[in-house]
Amino acid sequence: MKRGRIYLSLLVCGLFLATFYWKSLSLKPATLPNGAAFTPSECWFKQPESIRMQCGYFHTRSPSTEIPSFKLPIVVLRHSWWQNSKSPMLHLAGGPGGSAYLDSESILFQIENFIYQKWGVDFVLYDQRGTGLSEPALNCEGLTSKREKSLALPQSVSEESAEFLTDTQACLNDLKGDEKYRQYLKYISTDNSVQDIADLHDLLAIDQWVLMGTSYGTRLALESARQIPSKIKSMVLDSVYPPEVNGFETLAENDLNALQVVLKFCKSDQVCHTQYPDLENKMMAAFLTLKQKALNLEVPQSSDKLPNRKLALTADRFLTLLSYASYDSTLIGYIPATISAVVSNDSEDESLIELAANLLYMQLSDDFSDPVFMITECLENNDFDIEQLARRLVEYQAQYPVLDLTMSRYYEPAQCEGWIELPTVSPRDYRARVKSDIPSLLLAGALDSVTPPRWAISAEEGLTNSTYLEYPDAGHAVLYSDLCSNDEVKRFLNPEEKETIFCDNSERLSARSTADVTWAY
């Protein structure tokens, strides 16, 4: 009997200690002197039982009543049931203006990726100011429906440009005229987001961040390395958009160079070249065909319950369609068949419809904040030599005479009027290269038309403790294009570990040296 009481006492004591320890792993409410605060909360989505996760809301700094505070959702995915990472990974979404996909449906994709990757570190996701589930979220009311109607019409580049300018200026006026949003517009910038990264670091009481950014998220990570280096342990930079690159000035090069990259890639690939031996001439014929008459497409949406969308495919929209294909490496293999379909005037070709659906998704996504994009990009990229860009466009016009490669396609000086004056930030050189010795892994896709490999190579010049890996058959967002690249991140974060998840050593090497694209016919 006495022995039973001892066992019972030990059991009760053990349960008490386990409960106490378990609670010690929970997120805690916290407030900083600058007004930034974190409040734990129940998650707003169904949680799988296979992993531990926690949620909460981050209130951005507000040192005075004149400075409004954004309420940003936070999701923490724990890699262990029994311990928290001292240096968790912070996910930085692209854009600027892209969400982290934290809504109740999309978050399941993020969780699934986290489980499969097994990087051995906690993963923190949040929506940046004005994006996704941010309160407030900054969006242009009705802009998506207007764009959808416009894309169904065979508009010229000048018509599209004028409409974009009118619509975005109307959006700006609406936001500035609404007391609910007016003050928040002043506190959107990369510098504000760096402050958020610093404050969230302090609120969660971690040692340091491992920053993981894609596209614009890499620019935010690099600026954090410059401004708050003591809070950064390491960085994973996927599809690098470095500050020394002007996003507006390089749009033309990226669009047109992407075509040449894909053409050369197909020519060097035996399967593709055999099936499409004269792809460049066929592409020029496709542009000419669409210049003479737009091809009207009926494009299904992701759900059968939603009606088809209409797209009037003009020559200039076809250029955008081909460029957008590099956002998803699985779509690159559809490009030759799509070109052939246009020449044949086949509006029902599966490859063409696939790329058209991608174009419409990119143009009409509700997960993107146009105001956040306009404020940030206009602030950082509006200052460049417009006359030099015009001279470069003349060269491209000679190469692609059937396309409207005038200035209005890529940059309209009036487009930043009103937006550029909004942010309340201290002046700085937005083109200055980041110099840092923080350990960094840079990933680039050779077929990426959005953030080409040369940008990552440029960023690497300032990163003295970095590793650069390029994947010959990957497009934008390498980690979603190539499974083996995920193992490179695992090895980078855990150099003492030899085990990988997706690829062995020879497969990892092959992924970086051998292209393997599945071509559609």
Secondary structure by P-SEA (a helix, b strand, c coil): caaaaaaaaaaaaaaaaaaaaaaaacccccccccccbbbbbcccccccccccbbbbbbbcccccccbbbbbbbbbbbbccccccccbbbbbbbccccccccccccaaaaaaaaaaaacccbbbbbbbccccccccccccccaaaaaaaaaaaccccaaaaaaaaaaaaaaaaaaaaaccccaaaaacccaaaaaaaaaaaaaaacccccbbbbcaaaaaaaaaaaacccccccbbbbccccccccccccaaaaaaaaaaaaaaaaaaacaaaaaacccaaaaaaaaaaaaaabbbbbbcccccccccbbbbbccaaaaaaaaaacccccccccaaaaaaaaaaacccccaaaaaaaaaaaaaaccccccaaaaaaaaaaccccccaaaaaaaaaaaaaacccccccccccccccccccccccccccccccccccccccbbbbbbbcccccccaaaaaaaacccccbbbbbbcccccccccccaaaaaaaaaaacccccccccccaaaaaaaacbbbbbccc
